[in-house]
C-alpha cells in the first residue's frame, strides 16, 4: 500500500530596515501599522491601529470583545511600562453557575479543571468575562500615543466595512469550528449563512464576509469615542444583548472596569534585562525558567546542543511546577488557545510587545446581535472548584498565558518577543529569549530555530527539524518524546513574533509560521 505524504518548506525571511517595523499575525494588520508609522505615528499608535484591525481580519483569534497585555519600552524616558487590560469576572459571578460534572476534565479547548456540566465555562453566555480591550488600548493611546482615537481606529473601520477576507486559510478556520458556531444563532447566521462555511474563490481572488453589525460598531466607536463601549450608547447595547443571552455581565460591570499601568517584573539573564507583565500572566514563569536555565546550563558553543535542549525542558518543568503550586493555576489547555500577538518599533526607539485575545477559537461563540461583537470566553480561565486562589469570584481577574516581553541586552538593543498559542506561549518566548541572549543568532535564525514544548504535563514535544543527535538524546532523557512537524495546521509550538532594535537604529523582525498570514512590514529599504 502506498502512502501519500506532503513535505512543506515553511519559512518567511526576516525583514530589516532603519525606520520602523510592524510584525503581526496578519499581513493586512502589519501593513496598516507600517502605514501609521509612515504617516508620523509612533510605535504605540501603530500597534493599536494594527491590533484593532486584527479583530476584523482574524476574528477567531482576537477582537474588541476580549482583552490583553501590552509591554512598552519608551525611548525618551528609557522606561518600560505595562498596560494590563485582561478580562474580569462579572461582579455577580458565582461558582454555582459552573456545577461540576463529577468526572472527566474540561473539553479540549479549556483548562484541565474538573469538567463542568454543559461546559458552561467554555462556551455560551456564562463563559463571557468582562472585556477590557477597548478601555485598555484607549488608555495606552492617551498615555503614550500621539494620534487621535478617530485616526487610530480609522483603518480598522475600513476593514470592518469591507468584511472578513475569505481565502483558503480563513475558510479553513471557520470550517474547523463550524459545529461550535452552529450552536448559537448569531454566529450561525454570520459564519454559516446557508448552513455551510464560506468557500475560498477558486480563481484565487479574495472573497469577503460581513461580520454582522461589527462595521457599524467600529464606526460608532470612531465617532463617539472608546468610552461609548463602557458608559455610552454602545455599552447599553452590549449589556442588553448579554442579558438577553443569559450572561451575568451588567452595565455596572462595564462602567467599573479599570485598566492598570504598572511597572514590569524584571530579572537579569546573563547580563541582559527581561521585562514582563505581572503575576496574573505567564511573565513570572518566563522569569523563573530563565533564572533556572542560567543556574543549570552555560552555553558551550555557537548553537544550542543537546544539553541545552535538555536544560530547556528541565527549566520549563521547574517553571510549570512553580506556576501550578504557587500561582494557583492548574494545567492549561490541551490545544493552543486563539490569541494574537504583535511587535512594533519606530525610528524614535520605542518598542511595543502586545498580546490580545478572545481566548478559544471564536471565544464564547456568542456574537451580540445588535453590535456584531464576538465575546470572549474568559471564565474558562477560572477554577470551577470553590475556595482556591483562581476560583470563580465576582470581580476577580484570572491568571492567563499571555506574556509580551521586552529584552534589553548589554549592547543597548531592545527586543520585543511574544506569541499566540495558549499554554505554549511562554515556552516559546522563553526559548527565543535564550536563543538571542546565548548565541550569535540573527533574528531570522532565532525565530525559525527548532524549539521544544513543555506546557503543564509530563509530555516533551520537539520540532521535527531539530538535529538528529539532539532528538536522540532528548528521547533518552525523556521517554515518550513526541516529534512533530511544523505543518500549517495544527499549531503545536506557538506562533511567535520578534523584533529587535539595535542601539544603532537598525531594526530586524521575524514571524514564525505556519500561519500563512503572518508578516513583518517595514518602512524604508528592506
N, C-alpha and C positions, 0 to 999 in steps of 0.2 A: 504494500500500500504506500503510495506516495503522499507526502505531507507538504502542503504549500506553506511557505513562510515568507515574511516580509522583512527586509533589512533597511532600516532608516538611518540616515546620517542627519541627525537633528542638532543644528547649531546655528546661532546667529552671532556674527562677529561683533566685538566691542566697537564702540564709536568714540572718537576723541575730537576735542576742539578746545578753544580757549575763551568762549563767550557764554556758554550755557548749555546744559544738558537736562533732558527730562526722560526718565525711564519709567514706563508703566506696563501694565498687562494688556493694553490695547493701543494699537497704532494711532487711532483717532484721538484718544486722550493725550498721547505723547505729543502729537503734532499740535494739539491745542495748547498744551503747556509751553512748547517751544515758541509758538506764535506770541503768547503773552510775554515771554522774555524778550522777543524781538521788538515788541511794541513798548518796551520800557518797564514792564513789571519786574518785581524781584522774585526770588525763588519761592517765597510763600504765596504770592499771587498766582504763580504758575502751577504750584502744587494743588491749590484749592480749585482752580479752574479745571485742571485735569481730573481731579477727584470727583468733582460734580459731574463731569462728562462721563466718567466711568459708570455712573448709575444709569445712564441711558444706553450704553453700548455693551455692558455685561451685567444685566440686572440679576443674574443668578449668583453673582459674587458680592455685590455691594449696592448701595443706594441711599436715598435720603430717609429711609425707614430704619436705618441702623446706627452705628456708632464707630468709634475708633480712637487711635492714639497717634500723636504727632511729636516727633523729636526734631528740634531745630537748632542748628549752630548759627548764631548771629555774629557775623564777621566784625561789625562795628564795635561791639562791646566785648567780643570774644567770650560770649556766654553760650551755654546750652540750656534750652528750656523745653519742657514737656507740656503739651496740651492734652488733657485727659477728658475724653467725651464718650466713654464707654456706656453701654446700656445699663439700666437700673430697674429693679423690680418695682411694680406698682405699689403704692402705699397700702393698698388693701389685699396684696398678695398673701396667700396663706398655704401652708403645707397640705391642708385638706383638699385643695384643688388638684393635688397630684398623688392620689392614693396608690400605694404600692401594689403591684400585681401579685406579689408573694413568691414569684420565681422568675428567673431569667434576668437578662440585662437589657438596657435600652436598645432601641433599633439601631441600625448600622450607622446612622449619621449623628449619633448622640454620644455624650459621655457614658462611660460604663457604670453609671449609677444603677441601682436596682430598677427594674422595669416599672413603669407607671401604667396603670390601666388606661388603655386607649392612646398611649403615647402623647398625652395632652401637654407635656412639657417640650415636645419636639415639633409638633405642627398644630395648627389651629389657633383660635383666639387666646387661649390661656398660655400659649407659648410665647406670646409677644411681650417683650420688655419695653420700658420707656426709651424711645430713641433719643440719642444725643447729638447726632451728626450735624444737623443744621446749626444748632446753637454753638457747637464746638468749632466748626470752621469759621463761623461768623466772628467768634471771639479771637481766633488766630488771625483773621484778616484785620480786625480792629487794632490788635496789639502790635502785629509785626508786618502786615502787608502795606502796600502803597496804593492799590487800586480801590475804586468804589465797588461796593457789593454788586450793583447793577451790571458793571462791566465784567466782573469775575464770573458771574453766573451766565452771562450772555451766550458764550459758546455752547454751554450745556442746553440752554433753551433751544438753540438752533438744532442741536442733535435730537432733542426730545420731539421737536416739531417734525423732523424727518422720520423718526421711528427707529426701532431697533434694527441694525443691519443684519440681514439674514444671509449668511454664507454657510458652507458645509459645517463649520465648527459650531456656530450658534444654533443651527438646526439640530446638530447632534446633541447639544446641551439640553435643549427643550425636549427632544425625543427621550433622552435618558431619564428625565424626571417627569415624563408625561403622566404617569399614574398618580403621583402626588399632586400635580397641577390639576388633574381632573377631579380631585376630591372637593375643590372649592369653586363656587360659581364664577367669581370674577376672574380668577386665574384661568379657569377653563374657557371662559368666553374670550379672553385675551389671547392665550397661547395655543388653544386648541379650538379655534373658531368653528371649524367644520367637523369637529370630532377627532381631527388628526393634527399632528405637529406640522409646522410650516416646512417646506422643502426648498433647498437652495436651487437657484436657477441653473439649468443645465448648460447654458452658454457662458457661465462664469460671471454674469452680471450680478450686482448686489441688490437683493430684494430688501424691503423694509416692512416692519411690523409695528403698527401703532400700539403703544402700551397704555391702553385705556385713556384715562384723563390726565396722564402724567404730564403731557406737554402744557396743558392749561395750568397745572400746579406749579411747574417751573416758572411760567410767566407770572403767576401770582406772587411767587417768592421774589422774582425780579422787581416787580412793580411795588409791592407792599413792604419788602424787606424781610430779612430772616426771622424777625420776631413774630411775623404772622403765623409761623408754624407752632409757636408756643403760647401766644397770648392774643392773636388776632383772628381774622375770619377763617384762615386755614385751620387753626387749632380747633375751632368749633366743629368743622367738618370732620377732622380726624377723630376727635373724641366721640362724635355722634356715630360714625361708621364703626368704630371699635366697640362701642356699647352695643350696637345692633348685632355685631358678630359674636358677642359674648365675652369680650375682653374686660379685665378689671381696670384698665387704664382710663383715667378721667381727665378733665380739664386741669384739675389741681396737680396731677402728675406732670402734665406738660408745663404748666406755669412754674412749678417749683424745681424743675430740672436745672442743675447747676454744672458749670464747666470749671475745671481747675487748671491753673497754670502753675506748674511745680518745678522744683529743682530735680534733675535726674539722679538716679542711682549711678554711682561711678565705681570703677575699680581700675587698678593698674595691671596690665598684662604685658610682661616682658618689656617694660618701659613705655608702653603705649597706654592711652586712656580710653576706656569704654564708657559710653553714656547710654543708659537705658531708661525706659519708663519704670514706674514704681511697682509696689508689691502686688497689685492686682493683675499684673501682666506676667509674661514669661521672662521679663527683664532680669529678675533675681536669679532665675535658672541659667540664663546665659552667663551671668557673672560667676555663679557657682561652678559651672562647667569649665570656664576659662581659668579660674583660680585653681581648680583641681588639676587641669591639664598642665599648668605651669609647675605644679608640685610634683607630678609623676613622670613628666616627659620633657626632654630637651631636644630640640631639633638637631638631627645628626647629618643632614645632607641638604641638597638643593631642592628636594621634593619630599613629601611625606612618604615614609617607608611603612612596612607592616607594623612595626612597633608604634608608629604614630597613630595608625588606624585603630589598633587595639586600645591605645590610650584614649582616643576619641570616644570609643564605646564605653570604656570604664568611666570616663568623666561624665558622660551622659547618664549612665546608670546611677552614678552618685547624685547628680543633679535632680533626677526624677525621684529618687528616694527622698531627698530633702524636700522637693516640691510637694510630694504627696503627704509626707508626715508633718511638715512644719507650716506649709501654706494652706493646708486643709482641703486640698483638691484631690479627688480620686482620679483613676486612669482616664485618659482623654478619649477622643473619638477613634473609632476603628478605621475610618477612612478620613481623608483630609476634609477640613471644612472649606467653605467657599468664601474666602476673604480676598481682598485685593491690596496690593502694595505698590507704592511709587516712590521714586527718589528724584530729587531735583537739586541742581546747583546753579548759581548765577555768576556773573562777572564780578560782582562785589565780594564774593567769597561766602555768601550764605549757603547753607546746606540743609536740606529737608529730607527726613525719612518719615513717611506717612503710611499707616496701615488702617484700612477701613473695611467694615464687614456688615453683612446682614445675617451672618452665621452659616447655617446649612444652605445647600443649593436652593435658591428661591426662598430663603428664610423660612418664615412660618407658613408660606404658601397662601397667606391671606393678603389679597390685594384690596385696598379700600375703594369701593365703587365710585365715590364722589371725587376722589383725588388721584386715583391710579397709583398710590404709593404701595409698594410691596413691603410688608412689615417684616422685621427681624423675628427670629425665634430664640432670643437671648435667655429665656427662662430655662433652657436646657443646660445652661452653664451651672445652674444651682443643683446641689444635692437634694433630692426629694425627701430624704430622711431628716426629721427634725433634730434640732439641738446641736448641729455642727457649725464650724466656722464659715462654711459655704452653703448652709441650708437656706431654704426659701424664707425670706423675712421681708416684710414690707419696707420699701425704701432702700434696701441693701443693694450694693453693687457687687457683682460676682467676679471671680477670677476668670481670666481669659488667656488665650495663647498668643496674643499679639505682642510683638517686641521690636518696634522700629528702633534701630541702633545707630549711633554715630561713633566712629572710631577715629581718635586723634593720635597720629603717630609722631614720633620724636622729630621727624624731619619737617613737621608743620603741615602735613597734609591732613585732610578730613575726608572720611569715607562714610557714606550713608549705606546701610545694609538693612534689608528687610525681605519678607517673603509672605506669600499666601500658602495655605496648606494645613490649617488646623494644628494638631499636636505635632506636626512635623516641621513647623516654622522654626522653633528655637534650635533644634539640632542643625538645621541648615545655616541659620545666622551664626551660630557658634563656630561651625567649621569654616565658613567664609572669613570670619574674623581671624581665625587661626591661620588660614592659608595666607592672607595678606600680611599678617604680622610676622610669621615664622619663616617665610620663604620669599624669594625674589620673584614672585609671580606677578605677571601682568593681570589687569582686571579681566581680560579675555580668558586667560588661563584659569584664574580663580573661579569664575562663575561657571565654567564648564568642567572643572576638575571633579573626578569621582568623589562622591560623598557616601556616607552610610547613614542609616537612620536607627535610632533607639528612642522610642517615644512612649514610655509608660508600661511596657510589657517586657517579657524576657526575650522577645524577638530582636535579633540584629539583622538588618537588611542592607545590602551593599549594591551599588550600581554595577551593572553588567560590564561596563568598560574599565573597571578597576584592574590594575595589574594582576596577572595570574598568581604571582608569588604572594601578593597581599591577600588575595581571596583565599588562597590555600591556608595561610597562617591564621586568618580570621576564622575560617571554618574549624581549624584545630582548637582555637581558643574558645570559640562559641559554637558548639554543636547545634545544628539546626539553622545555621546561617542561611538566609534567603538571598538569592542573587536575582535581581530584577532589571529588566531593560528600561530605557527611558522612552517608552512609547508615547504617542500623542495622548492616549488615554488608557489607563487612569494615571493620575499623578501620585507617585509613590514616595517622592522625596522633597516635596515643597517646591515652589517656583519663586526663586529669589530675584531681586534686582539689586544692583550695586553701582554706586557712582563714587569715584574718588576725585577730589580736587586737590592738586598738589600746591605747595607753597608758591610755586612759580606762576600759578594760574592755569596750568594745563589741566584739563578735565578728561576723564575716561569713564564710560558707563557701559554696563553689560546686562543683558537679560538672559536668564536660563529658560530654555524651552523644555518641555514640549508645548507650551502654549503657542500656537501659530500666530496669535495676535500681538504678542509682546513686542515692544520696540523701544529703542533709545533714539530720541530725536535731538538733533544738535543745531546750534547756531554757528555759522562760520564754516570754515573748511573742515571736512571730516577725513 
